[in-house]
Amino acid sequence: MLKAIAVKGASGDDSDTEPLVGRAVLPHDERHLRRRTIRLDDGRTVLVDLPATVVLGAGDRLVIEGGGVVAVSYTHLRAHETGRN
């Protein structure tokens, strides 16, 4: 299982040299994270283990322990509306 240990804010540029290891689309009401698992688009799971609670925005990236980032976007739907309980 991948482990996210930090967040990089959306910078709007392509200067990030970390390889993209996955993408996650979160329901709007699940963007507040500190410690829990999230599922990537390809079905893999990421343990998010951050030092403090953050609110993720579209374009933010989760930094993966050992290298790489996960791109984050979100839907305006709430979790119960997506069928992902």
HTML snippet that shows the backbone in 3Dmol.js (N, CA, C, O; Angstrom):
<script src="https://3Dmol.org/build/3Dmol-min.js"></script>
<div id="view" style="width:600px;height:400px;position:relative"></div>
<script>
const pdb = `
ATOM      1  N   MET A   1       0.836  -1.174   0.000  1.00  0.00           N
ATOM      2  CA  MET A   1       0.000   0.000   0.000  1.00  0.00           C
ATOM      3  C   MET A   1       0.887   1.246   0.000  1.00  0.00           C
ATOM      4  O   MET A   1       1.872   1.321   0.734  1.00  0.00           O
ATOM      5  N   LEU A   2       0.525   2.209  -0.826  1.00  0.00           N
ATOM      6  CA  LEU A   2       1.234   3.476  -0.856  1.00  0.00           C
ATOM      7  C   LEU A   2       0.911   4.275   0.399  1.00  0.00           C
ATOM      8  O   LEU A   2      -0.154   4.106   0.993  1.00  0.00           O
ATOM      9  N   LYS A   3       1.837   5.148   0.803  1.00  0.00           N
ATOM     10  CA  LYS A   3       1.624   5.988   1.984  1.00  0.00           C
ATOM     11  C   LYS A   3       1.938   7.438   1.628  1.00  0.00           C
ATOM     12  O   LYS A   3       3.050   7.753   1.204  1.00  0.00           O
ATOM     13  N   ALA A   4       0.945   8.322   1.804  1.00  0.00           N
ATOM     14  CA  ALA A   4       1.130   9.749   1.556  1.00  0.00           C
ATOM     15  C   ALA A   4       1.549  10.424   2.854  1.00  0.00           C
ATOM     16  O   ALA A   4       0.917  10.243   3.895  1.00  0.00           O
ATOM     17  N   ILE A   5       2.634  11.213   2.779  1.00  0.00           N
ATOM     18  CA  ILE A   5       3.189  11.809   3.995  1.00  0.00           C
ATOM     19  C   ILE A   5       3.185  13.330   3.991  1.00  0.00           C
ATOM     20  O   ILE A   5       3.515  13.947   5.004  1.00  0.00           O
ATOM     21  N   ALA A   6       2.815  13.950   2.864  1.00  0.00           N
ATOM     22  CA  ALA A   6       2.799  15.412   2.777  1.00  0.00           C
ATOM     23  C   ALA A   6       1.904  15.823   1.604  1.00  0.00           C
ATOM     24  O   ALA A   6       1.483  14.993   0.798  1.00  0.00           O
ATOM     25  N   VAL A   7       1.631  17.123   1.537  1.00  0.00           N
ATOM     26  CA  VAL A   7       0.812  17.684   0.455  1.00  0.00           C
ATOM     27  C   VAL A   7       1.600  18.781  -0.233  1.00  0.00           C
ATOM     28  O   VAL A   7       2.221  19.619   0.422  1.00  0.00           O
ATOM     29  N   LYS A   8       1.572  18.771  -1.560  1.00  0.00           N
ATOM     30  CA  LYS A   8       2.105  19.877  -2.358  1.00  0.00           C
ATOM     31  C   LYS A   8       0.903  20.591  -2.951  1.00  0.00           C
ATOM     32  O   LYS A   8       0.059  19.972  -3.599  1.00  0.00           O
ATOM     33  N   GLY A   9       0.829  21.890  -2.728  1.00  0.00           N
ATOM     34  CA  GLY A   9      -0.272  22.665  -3.271  1.00  0.00           C
ATOM     35  C   GLY A   9      -0.194  22.772  -4.778  1.00  0.00           C
ATOM     36  O   GLY A   9       0.871  22.612  -5.375  1.00  0.00           O
ATOM     37  N   ALA A  10      -1.327  23.041  -5.379  1.00  0.00           N
ATOM     38  CA  ALA A  10      -1.380  23.232  -6.833  1.00  0.00           C
ATOM     39  C   ALA A  10      -0.570  24.463  -7.190  1.00  0.00           C
ATOM     40  O   ALA A  10      -0.842  25.555  -6.693  1.00  0.00           O
ATOM     41  N   SER A  11       0.413  24.294  -8.040  1.00  0.00           N
ATOM     42  CA  SER A  11       1.305  25.410  -8.369  1.00  0.00           C
ATOM     43  C   SER A  11       0.988  26.046  -9.716  1.00  0.00           C
ATOM     44  O   SER A  11       1.376  27.186  -9.974  1.00  0.00           O
ATOM     45  N   GLY A  12       0.293  25.320 -10.562  1.00  0.00           N
ATOM     46  CA  GLY A  12      -0.030  25.853 -11.872  1.00  0.00           C
ATOM     47  C   GLY A  12       1.103  25.767 -12.882  1.00  0.00           C
ATOM     48  O   GLY A  12       0.953  26.196 -14.026  1.00  0.00           O
ATOM     49  N   ASP A  13       2.256  25.205 -12.456  1.00  0.00           N
ATOM     50  CA  ASP A  13       3.349  25.039 -13.412  1.00  0.00           C
ATOM     51  C   ASP A  13       3.744  23.569 -13.500  1.00  0.00           C
ATOM     52  O   ASP A  13       3.245  22.740 -12.739  1.00  0.00           O
ATOM     53  N   ASP A  14       4.617  23.258 -14.406  1.00  0.00           N
ATOM     54  CA  ASP A  14       5.036  21.874 -14.616  1.00  0.00           C
ATOM     55  C   ASP A  14       6.438  21.612 -14.061  1.00  0.00           C
ATOM     56  O   ASP A  14       7.152  20.743 -14.562  1.00  0.00           O
ATOM     57  N   SER A  15       6.834  22.364 -13.023  1.00  0.00           N
ATOM     58  CA  SER A  15       8.195  22.233 -12.515  1.00  0.00           C
ATOM     59  C   SER A  15       8.365  21.049 -11.565  1.00  0.00           C
ATOM     60  O   SER A  15       9.485  20.765 -11.141  1.00  0.00           O
ATOM     61  N   ASP A  16       7.297  20.363 -11.228  1.00  0.00           N
ATOM     62  CA  ASP A  16       7.392  19.229 -10.318  1.00  0.00           C
ATOM     63  C   ASP A  16       8.104  18.075 -11.004  1.00  0.00           C
ATOM     64  O   ASP A  16       7.681  17.623 -12.068  1.00  0.00           O
ATOM     65  N   THR A  17       9.176  17.604 -10.402  1.00  0.00           N
ATOM     66  CA  THR A  17       9.951  16.521 -11.000  1.00  0.00           C
ATOM     67  C   THR A  17       9.579  15.154 -10.446  1.00  0.00           C
ATOM     68  O   THR A  17      10.076  14.136 -10.929  1.00  0.00           O
ATOM     69  N   GLU A  18       8.709  15.116  -9.435  1.00  0.00           N
ATOM     70  CA  GLU A  18       8.281  13.837  -8.867  1.00  0.00           C
ATOM     71  C   GLU A  18       7.394  13.103  -9.873  1.00  0.00           C
ATOM     72  O   GLU A  18       6.523  13.718 -10.489  1.00  0.00           O
ATOM     73  N   PRO A  19       7.604  11.804 -10.047  1.00  0.00           N
ATOM     74  CA  PRO A  19       6.755  11.052 -10.989  1.00  0.00           C
ATOM     75  C   PRO A  19       5.322  10.907 -10.460  1.00  0.00           C
ATOM     76  O   PRO A  19       5.103  10.743  -9.260  1.00  0.00           O
ATOM     77  N   LEU A  20       4.378  10.971 -11.357  1.00  0.00           N
ATOM     78  CA  LEU A  20       2.974  10.771 -11.017  1.00  0.00           C
ATOM     79  C   LEU A  20       2.722   9.275 -10.864  1.00  0.00           C
ATOM     80  O   LEU A  20       2.927   8.516 -11.811  1.00  0.00           O
ATOM     81  N   VAL A  21       2.283   8.844  -9.689  1.00  0.00           N
ATOM     82  CA  VAL A  21       2.044   7.413  -9.458  1.00  0.00           C
ATOM     83  C   VAL A  21       0.563   7.058  -9.436  1.00  0.00           C
ATOM     84  O   VAL A  21       0.211   5.881  -9.358  1.00  0.00           O
ATOM     85  N   GLY A  22      -0.313   8.067  -9.504  1.00  0.00           N
ATOM     86  CA  GLY A  22      -1.735   7.783  -9.517  1.00  0.00           C
ATOM     87  C   GLY A  22      -2.563   9.049  -9.439  1.00  0.00           C
ATOM     88  O   GLY A  22      -2.046  10.154  -9.278  1.00  0.00           O
ATOM     89  N   ARG A  23      -3.874   8.848  -9.558  1.00  0.00           N
ATOM     90  CA  ARG A  23      -4.842   9.951  -9.482  1.00  0.00           C
ATOM     91  C   ARG A  23      -5.975   9.546  -8.556  1.00  0.00           C
ATOM     92  O   ARG A  23      -6.404   8.392  -8.535  1.00  0.00           O
ATOM     93  N   ALA A  24      -6.453  10.526  -7.787  1.00  0.00           N
ATOM     94  CA  ALA A  24      -7.589  10.296  -6.892  1.00  0.00           C
ATOM     95  C   ALA A  24      -8.622  11.389  -7.125  1.00  0.00           C
ATOM     96  O   ALA A  24      -8.286  12.572  -7.181  1.00  0.00           O
ATOM     97  N   VAL A  25      -9.883  10.986  -7.259  1.00  0.00           N
ATOM     98  CA  VAL A  25     -10.991  11.937  -7.352  1.00  0.00           C
ATOM     99  C   VAL A  25     -11.809  11.757  -6.080  1.00  0.00           C
ATOM    100  O   VAL A  25     -12.404  10.704  -5.853  1.00  0.00           O
ATOM    101  N   LEU A  26     -11.828  12.794  -5.260  1.00  0.00           N
ATOM    102  CA  LEU A  26     -12.512  12.719  -3.973  1.00  0.00           C
ATOM    103  C   LEU A  26     -13.847  13.441  -4.027  1.00  0.00           C
ATOM    104  O   LEU A  26     -13.950  14.504  -4.639  1.00  0.00           O
ATOM    105  N   PRO A  27     -14.883  12.873  -3.389  1.00  0.00           N
ATOM    106  CA  PRO A  27     -16.125  13.618  -3.231  1.00  0.00           C
ATOM    107  C   PRO A  27     -15.848  14.897  -2.441  1.00  0.00           C
ATOM    108  O   PRO A  27     -14.951  14.929  -1.598  1.00  0.00           O
ATOM    109  N   HIS A  28     -16.607  15.932  -2.711  1.00  0.00           N
ATOM    110  CA  HIS A  28     -16.387  17.238  -2.101  1.00  0.00           C
ATOM    111  C   HIS A  28     -16.271  17.174  -0.582  1.00  0.00           C
ATOM    112  O   HIS A  28     -15.435  17.863   0.002  1.00  0.00           O
ATOM    113  N   ASP A  29     -17.090  16.365   0.056  1.00  0.00           N
ATOM    114  CA  ASP A  29     -17.088  16.312   1.524  1.00  0.00           C
ATOM    115  C   ASP A  29     -16.029  15.375   2.099  1.00  0.00           C
ATOM    116  O   ASP A  29     -16.009  15.149   3.309  1.00  0.00           O
ATOM    117  N   GLU A  30     -15.150  14.825   1.261  1.00  0.00           N
ATOM    118  CA  GLU A  30     -14.059  13.976   1.751  1.00  0.00           C
ATOM    119  C   GLU A  30     -12.684  14.600   1.486  1.00  0.00           C
ATOM    120  O   GLU A  30     -11.672  13.900   1.493  1.00  0.00           O
ATOM    121  N   ARG A  31     -12.650  15.919   1.252  1.00  0.00           N
ATOM    122  CA  ARG A  31     -11.385  16.599   0.973  1.00  0.00           C
ATOM    123  C   ARG A  31     -10.607  16.939   2.244  1.00  0.00           C
ATOM    124  O   ARG A  31      -9.424  17.270   2.165  1.00  0.00           O
ATOM    125  N   HIS A  32     -11.246  16.863   3.409  1.00  0.00           N
ATOM    126  CA  HIS A  32     -10.560  17.107   4.681  1.00  0.00           C
ATOM    127  C   HIS A  32      -9.878  15.807   5.098  1.00  0.00           C
ATOM    128  O   HIS A  32     -10.542  14.806   5.366  1.00  0.00           O
ATOM    129  N   LEU A  33      -8.556  15.833   5.151  1.00  0.00           N
ATOM    130  CA  LEU A  33      -7.801  14.612   5.429  1.00  0.00           C
ATOM    131  C   LEU A  33      -6.749  14.835   6.497  1.00  0.00           C
ATOM    132  O   LEU A  33      -6.182  15.921   6.619  1.00  0.00           O
ATOM    133  N   ARG A  34      -6.503  13.805   7.255  1.00  0.00           N
ATOM    134  CA  ARG A  34      -5.335  13.728   8.109  1.00  0.00           C
ATOM    135  C   ARG A  34      -4.788  12.311   8.095  1.00  0.00           C
ATOM    136  O   ARG A  34      -3.639  12.078   7.720  1.00  0.00           O
ATOM    137  N   ARG A  35      -5.637  11.353   8.513  1.00  0.00           N
ATOM    138  CA  ARG A  35      -5.198   9.959   8.533  1.00  0.00           C
ATOM    139  C   ARG A  35      -6.358   9.055   8.155  1.00  0.00           C
ATOM    140  O   ARG A  35      -7.267   8.820   8.951  1.00  0.00           O
ATOM    141  N   ARG A  36      -6.312   8.553   6.931  1.00  0.00           N
ATOM    142  CA  ARG A  36      -7.284   7.568   6.437  1.00  0.00           C
ATOM    143  C   ARG A  36      -6.826   7.049   5.088  1.00  0.00           C
ATOM    144  O   ARG A  36      -5.826   7.513   4.539  1.00  0.00           O
ATOM    145  N   THR A  37      -7.550   6.102   4.565  1.00  0.00           N
ATOM    146  CA  THR A  37      -7.206   5.565   3.254  1.00  0.00           C
ATOM    147  C   THR A  37      -8.105   6.175   2.185  1.00  0.00           C
ATOM    148  O   THR A  37      -9.267   6.501   2.430  1.00  0.00           O
ATOM    149  N   ILE A  38      -7.536   6.319   1.001  1.00  0.00           N
ATOM    150  CA  ILE A  38      -8.314   6.743  -0.158  1.00  0.00           C
ATOM    151  C   ILE A  38      -8.004   5.780  -1.299  1.00  0.00           C
ATOM    152  O   ILE A  38      -6.947   5.151  -1.334  1.00  0.00           O
ATOM    153  N   ARG A  39      -8.940   5.681  -2.221  1.00  0.00           N
ATOM    154  CA  ARG A  39      -8.767   4.785  -3.366  1.00  0.00           C
ATOM    155  C   ARG A  39      -8.411   5.601  -4.604  1.00  0.00           C
ATOM    156  O   ARG A  39      -9.018   6.635  -4.885  1.00  0.00           O
ATOM    157  N   LEU A  40      -7.420   5.114  -5.332  1.00  0.00           N
ATOM    158  CA  LEU A  40      -7.018   5.754  -6.575  1.00  0.00           C
ATOM    159  C   LEU A  40      -7.914   5.289  -7.714  1.00  0.00           C
ATOM    160  O   LEU A  40      -8.634   4.299  -7.586  1.00  0.00           O
ATOM    161  N   ASP A  41      -7.864   6.010  -8.826  1.00  0.00           N
ATOM    162  CA  ASP A  41      -8.666   5.659  -9.998  1.00  0.00           C
ATOM    163  C   ASP A  41      -8.390   4.248 -10.494  1.00  0.00           C
ATOM    164  O   ASP A  41      -9.282   3.593 -11.033  1.00  0.00           O
ATOM    165  N   ASP A  42      -7.151   3.772 -10.314  1.00  0.00           N
ATOM    166  CA  ASP A  42      -6.800   2.436 -10.798  1.00  0.00           C
ATOM    167  C   ASP A  42      -7.096   1.333  -9.781  1.00  0.00           C
ATOM    168  O   ASP A  42      -6.772   0.170 -10.021  1.00  0.00           O
ATOM    169  N   GLY A  43      -7.714   1.691  -8.638  1.00  0.00           N
ATOM    170  CA  GLY A  43      -8.112   0.701  -7.641  1.00  0.00           C
ATOM    171  C   GLY A  43      -7.142   0.519  -6.489  1.00  0.00           C
ATOM    172  O   GLY A  43      -7.500  -0.074  -5.471  1.00  0.00           O
ATOM    173  N   ARG A  44      -5.912   1.021  -6.629  1.00  0.00           N
ATOM    174  CA  ARG A  44      -4.966   0.912  -5.516  1.00  0.00           C
ATOM    175  C   ARG A  44      -5.408   1.803  -4.360  1.00  0.00           C
ATOM    176  O   ARG A  44      -6.197   2.732  -4.534  1.00  0.00           O
ATOM    177  N   THR A  45      -4.882   1.498  -3.183  1.00  0.00           N
ATOM    178  CA  THR A  45      -5.227   2.232  -1.977  1.00  0.00           C
ATOM    179  C   THR A  45      -4.014   3.003  -1.475  1.00  0.00           C
ATOM    180  O   THR A  45      -2.882   2.527  -1.559  1.00  0.00           O
ATOM    181  N   VAL A  46      -4.267   4.206  -0.951  1.00  0.00           N
ATOM    182  CA  VAL A  46      -3.220   5.040  -0.370  1.00  0.00           C
ATOM    183  C   VAL A  46      -3.589   5.338   1.075  1.00  0.00           C
ATOM    184  O   VAL A  46      -4.703   5.778   1.359  1.00  0.00           O
ATOM    185  N   LEU A  47      -2.653   5.097   1.986  1.00  0.00           N
ATOM    186  CA  LEU A  47      -2.821   5.523   3.371  1.00  0.00           C
ATOM    187  C   LEU A  47      -2.332   6.958   3.453  1.00  0.00           C
ATOM    188  O   LEU A  47      -1.154   7.232   3.224  1.00  0.00           O
ATOM    189  N   VAL A  48      -3.231   7.869   3.777  1.00  0.00           N
ATOM    190  CA  VAL A  48      -2.855   9.269   3.969  1.00  0.00           C
ATOM    191  C   VAL A  48      -2.536   9.430   5.448  1.00  0.00           C
ATOM    192  O   VAL A  48      -3.398   9.209   6.297  1.00  0.00           O
ATOM    193  N   ASP A  49      -1.299   9.816   5.762  1.00  0.00           N
ATOM    194  CA  ASP A  49      -0.841   9.958   7.143  1.00  0.00           C
ATOM    195  C   ASP A  49      -0.096  11.285   7.259  1.00  0.00           C
ATOM    196  O   ASP A  49       1.130  11.338   7.160  1.00  0.00           O
ATOM    197  N   LEU A  50      -0.861  12.350   7.471  1.00  0.00           N
ATOM    198  CA  LEU A  50      -0.312  13.701   7.499  1.00  0.00           C
ATOM    199  C   LEU A  50      -0.162  14.190   8.931  1.00  0.00           C
ATOM    200  O   LEU A  50      -0.880  13.724   9.816  1.00  0.00           O
ATOM    201  N   PRO A  51       0.762  15.126   9.178  1.00  0.00           N
ATOM    202  CA  PRO A  51       0.967  15.634  10.533  1.00  0.00           C
ATOM    203  C   PRO A  51      -0.186  16.496  11.040  1.00  0.00           C
ATOM    204  O   PRO A  51      -0.356  16.650  12.250  1.00  0.00           O
ATOM    205  N   ALA A  52      -0.980  17.061  10.129  1.00  0.00           N
ATOM    206  CA  ALA A  52      -2.114  17.906  10.520  1.00  0.00           C
ATOM    207  C   ALA A  52      -3.207  17.771   9.465  1.00  0.00           C
ATOM    208  O   ALA A  52      -2.942  17.358   8.336  1.00  0.00           O
ATOM    209  N   THR A  53      -4.431  18.119   9.837  1.00  0.00           N
ATOM    210  CA  THR A  53      -5.552  18.070   8.908  1.00  0.00           C
ATOM    211  C   THR A  53      -5.374  19.120   7.818  1.00  0.00           C
ATOM    212  O   THR A  53      -4.980  20.254   8.088  1.00  0.00           O
ATOM    213  N   VAL A  54      -5.669  18.724   6.582  1.00  0.00           N
ATOM    214  CA  VAL A  54      -5.612  19.639   5.442  1.00  0.00           C
ATOM    215  C   VAL A  54      -6.920  19.544   4.667  1.00  0.00           C
ATOM    216  O   VAL A  54      -7.642  18.552   4.767  1.00  0.00           O
ATOM    217  N   VAL A  55      -7.214  20.578   3.898  1.00  0.00           N
ATOM    218  CA  VAL A  55      -8.327  20.551   2.950  1.00  0.00           C
ATOM    219  C   VAL A  55      -7.703  20.554   1.567  1.00  0.00           C
ATOM    220  O   VAL A  55      -7.077  21.533   1.162  1.00  0.00           O
ATOM    221  N   LEU A  56      -7.872  19.466   0.850  1.00  0.00           N
ATOM    222  CA  LEU A  56      -7.269  19.333  -0.481  1.00  0.00           C
ATOM    223  C   LEU A  56      -8.103  20.062  -1.519  1.00  0.00           C
ATOM    224  O   LEU A  56      -9.333  20.048  -1.468  1.00  0.00           O
ATOM    225  N   GLY A  57      -7.432  20.687  -2.447  1.00  0.00           N
ATOM    226  CA  GLY A  57      -8.087  21.343  -3.557  1.00  0.00           C
ATOM    227  C   GLY A  57      -7.707  20.679  -4.866  1.00  0.00           C
ATOM    228  O   GLY A  57      -6.766  19.887  -4.928  1.00  0.00           O
ATOM    229  N   ALA A  58      -8.441  21.007  -5.896  1.00  0.00           N
ATOM    230  CA  ALA A  58      -8.127  20.460  -7.218  1.00  0.00           C
ATOM    231  C   ALA A  58      -6.722  20.872  -7.606  1.00  0.00           C
ATOM    232  O   ALA A  58      -6.361  22.043  -7.492  1.00  0.00           O
ATOM    233  N   GLY A  59      -5.935  19.928  -8.057  1.00  0.00           N
ATOM    234  CA  GLY A  59      -4.564  20.191  -8.465  1.00  0.00           C
ATOM    235  C   GLY A  59      -3.527  19.950  -7.387  1.00  0.00           C
ATOM    236  O   GLY A  59      -2.333  19.908  -7.683  1.00  0.00           O
ATOM    237  N   ASP A  60      -3.956  19.790  -6.134  1.00  0.00           N
ATOM    238  CA  ASP A  60      -3.001  19.452  -5.080  1.00  0.00           C
ATOM    239  C   ASP A  60      -2.458  18.060  -5.330  1.00  0.00           C
ATOM    240  O   ASP A  60      -3.072  17.257  -6.032  1.00  0.00           O
ATOM    241  N   ARG A  61      -1.296  17.780  -4.748  1.00  0.00           N
ATOM    242  CA  ARG A  61      -0.679  16.470  -4.911  1.00  0.00           C
ATOM    243  C   ARG A  61      -0.282  15.914  -3.559  1.00  0.00           C
ATOM    244  O   ARG A  61       0.245  16.633  -2.709  1.00  0.00           O
ATOM    245  N   LEU A  62      -0.537  14.639  -3.366  1.00  0.00           N
ATOM    246  CA  LEU A  62      -0.089  13.934  -2.168  1.00  0.00           C
ATOM    247  C   LEU A  62       1.297  13.376  -2.442  1.00  0.00           C
ATOM    248  O   LEU A  62       1.512  12.694  -3.444  1.00  0.00           O
ATOM    249  N   VAL A  63       2.233  13.665  -1.553  1.00  0.00           N
ATOM    250  CA  VAL A  63       3.608  13.186  -1.697  1.00  0.00           C
ATOM    251  C   VAL A  63       3.691  11.785  -1.112  1.00  0.00           C
ATOM    252  O   VAL A  63       3.320  11.561   0.040  1.00  0.00           O
ATOM    253  N   ILE A  64       4.175  10.849  -1.907  1.00  0.00           N
ATOM    254  CA  ILE A  64       4.240   9.447  -1.510  1.00  0.00           C
ATOM    255  C   ILE A  64       5.603   9.136  -0.902  1.00  0.00           C
ATOM    256  O   ILE A  64       6.646   9.513  -1.436  1.00  0.00           O
ATOM    257  N   GLU A  65       5.565   8.441   0.229  1.00  0.00           N
ATOM    258  CA  GLU A  65       6.799   8.010   0.884  1.00  0.00           C
ATOM    259  C   GLU A  65       7.605   7.159  -0.081  1.00  0.00           C
ATOM    260  O   GLU A  65       7.069   6.216  -0.665  1.00  0.00           O
ATOM    261  N   GLY A  66       8.857   7.467  -0.257  1.00  0.00           N
ATOM    262  CA  GLY A  66       9.708   6.721  -1.177  1.00  0.00           C
ATOM    263  C   GLY A  66       9.748   7.300  -2.576  1.00  0.00           C
ATOM    264  O   GLY A  66      10.504   6.822  -3.421  1.00  0.00           O
ATOM    265  N   GLY A  67       8.937   8.333  -2.839  1.00  0.00           N
ATOM    266  CA  GLY A  67       8.973   9.000  -4.133  1.00  0.00           C
ATOM    267  C   GLY A  67       7.673   8.941  -4.890  1.00  0.00           C
ATOM    268  O   GLY A  67       6.936   7.958  -4.817  1.00  0.00           O
ATOM    269  N   GLY A  68       7.403   9.988  -5.608  1.00  0.00           N
ATOM    270  CA  GLY A  68       6.204  10.080  -6.431  1.00  0.00           C
ATOM    271  C   GLY A  68       5.119  10.909  -5.779  1.00  0.00           C
ATOM    272  O   GLY A  68       5.181  11.224  -4.590  1.00  0.00           O
ATOM    273  N   VAL A  69       4.122  11.256  -6.578  1.00  0.00           N
ATOM    274  CA  VAL A  69       2.978  12.028  -6.102  1.00  0.00           C
ATOM    275  C   VAL A  69       1.686  11.442  -6.663  1.00  0.00           C
ATOM    276  O   VAL A  69       1.679  10.774  -7.697  1.00  0.00           O
ATOM    277  N   VAL A  70       0.603  11.709  -5.954  1.00  0.00           N
ATOM    278  CA  VAL A  70      -0.741  11.360  -6.411  1.00  0.00           C
ATOM    279  C   VAL A  70      -1.469  12.664  -6.692  1.00  0.00           C
ATOM    280  O   VAL A  70      -1.570  13.521  -5.814  1.00  0.00           O
ATOM    281  N   ALA A  71      -1.975  12.821  -7.901  1.00  0.00           N
ATOM    282  CA  ALA A  71      -2.740  14.003  -8.271  1.00  0.00           C
ATOM    283  C   ALA A  71      -4.143  13.899  -7.687  1.00  0.00           C
ATOM    284  O   ALA A  71      -4.770  12.841  -7.730  1.00  0.00           O
ATOM    285  N   VAL A  72      -4.628  15.020  -7.136  1.00  0.00           N
ATOM    286  CA  VAL A  72      -5.933  15.040  -6.485  1.00  0.00           C
ATOM    287  C   VAL A  72      -6.865  15.985  -7.229  1.00  0.00           C
ATOM    288  O   VAL A  72      -6.499  17.108  -7.576  1.00  0.00           O
ATOM    289  N   SER A  73      -8.070  15.505  -7.460  1.00  0.00           N
ATOM    290  CA  SER A  73      -9.152  16.362  -7.939  1.00  0.00           C
ATOM    291  C   SER A  73     -10.392  15.968  -7.143  1.00  0.00           C
ATOM    292  O   SER A  73     -10.377  14.993  -6.391  1.00  0.00           O
ATOM    293  N   TYR A  74     -11.447  16.726  -7.316  1.00  0.00           N
ATOM    294  CA  TYR A  74     -12.648  16.376  -6.560  1.00  0.00           C
ATOM    295  C   TYR A  74     -13.896  16.644  -7.375  1.00  0.00           C
ATOM    296  O   TYR A  74     -13.894  17.415  -8.334  1.00  0.00           O
ATOM    297  N   THR A  75     -14.952  15.986  -6.962  1.00  0.00           N
ATOM    298  CA  THR A  75     -16.257  16.167  -7.568  1.00  0.00           C
ATOM    299  C   THR A  75     -17.119  16.954  -6.589  1.00  0.00           C
ATOM    300  O   THR A  75     -16.911  16.879  -5.378  1.00  0.00           O
ATOM    301  N   HIS A  76     -18.063  17.689  -7.096  1.00  0.00           N
ATOM    302  CA  HIS A  76     -18.952  18.455  -6.219  1.00  0.00           C
ATOM    303  C   HIS A  76     -20.007  17.573  -5.561  1.00  0.00           C
ATOM    304  O   HIS A  76     -20.768  18.036  -4.711  1.00  0.00           O
ATOM    305  N   LEU A  77     -20.049  16.312  -5.953  1.00  0.00           N
ATOM    306  CA  LEU A  77     -20.969  15.380  -5.310  1.00  0.00           C
ATOM    307  C   LEU A  77     -20.494  15.060  -3.903  1.00  0.00           C
ATOM    308  O   LEU A  77     -19.299  15.120  -3.616  1.00  0.00           O
ATOM    309  N   ARG A  78     -21.418  14.724  -3.040  1.00  0.00           N
ATOM    310  CA  ARG A  78     -21.066  14.266  -1.700  1.00  0.00           C
ATOM    311  C   ARG A  78     -20.825  12.760  -1.763  1.00  0.00           C
ATOM    312  O   ARG A  78     -21.252  12.099  -2.710  1.00  0.00           O
ATOM    313  N   ALA A  79     -20.147  12.221  -0.762  1.00  0.00           N
ATOM    314  CA  ALA A  79     -19.768  10.807  -0.765  1.00  0.00           C
ATOM    315  C   ALA A  79     -20.990   9.909  -0.966  1.00  0.00           C
ATOM    316  O   ALA A  79     -20.913   8.962  -1.748  1.00  0.00           O
ATOM    317  N   HIS A  80     -22.099  10.167  -0.300  1.00  0.00           N
ATOM    318  CA  HIS A  80     -23.258   9.277  -0.411  1.00  0.00           C
ATOM    319  C   HIS A  80     -23.895   9.353  -1.796  1.00  0.00           C
ATOM    320  O   HIS A  80     -24.642   8.452  -2.177  1.00  0.00           O
ATOM    321  N   GLU A  81     -23.610  10.419  -2.558  1.00  0.00           N
ATOM    322  CA  GLU A  81     -24.144  10.545  -3.910  1.00  0.00           C
ATOM    323  C   GLU A  81     -23.303   9.813  -4.959  1.00  0.00           C
ATOM    324  O   GLU A  81     -23.761   9.589  -6.080  1.00  0.00           O
ATOM    325  N   THR A  82     -22.097   9.450  -4.600  1.00  0.00           N
ATOM    326  CA  THR A  82     -21.203   8.782  -5.553  1.00  0.00           C
ATOM    327  C   THR A  82     -21.329   7.268  -5.487  1.00  0.00           C
ATOM    328  O   THR A  82     -20.876   6.575  -6.399  1.00  0.00           O
ATOM    329  N   GLY A  83     -21.929   6.746  -4.438  1.00  0.00           N
ATOM    330  CA  GLY A  83     -22.026   5.309  -4.259  1.00  0.00           C
ATOM    331  C   GLY A  83     -20.775   4.719  -3.650  1.00  0.00           C
ATOM    332  O   GLY A  83     -20.647   3.497  -3.573  1.00  0.00           O
ATOM    333  N   ARG A  84     -19.843   5.562  -3.210  1.00  0.00           N
ATOM    334  CA  ARG A  84     -18.593   5.111  -2.578  1.00  0.00           C
ATOM    335  C   ARG A  84     -18.720   5.284  -1.087  1.00  0.00           C
ATOM    336  O   ARG A  84     -18.409   6.350  -0.555  1.00  0.00           O
ATOM    337  N   ASN A  85     -19.164   4.275  -0.417  1.00  0.00           N
ATOM    338  CA  ASN A  85     -19.321   4.381   1.048  1.00  0.00           C
ATOM    339  C   ASN A  85     -18.194   3.765   1.795  1.00  0.00           C
ATOM    340  O   ASN A  85     -18.189   3.779   3.026  1.00  0.00           O
TER     341      ASN A  85
END
`;
const viewer = $3Dmol.createViewer("view");
viewer.addModel(pdb, "pdb");
viewer.setStyle({}, {cartoon: {color: "spectrum"}});
viewer.zoomTo();
viewer.render();
</script>
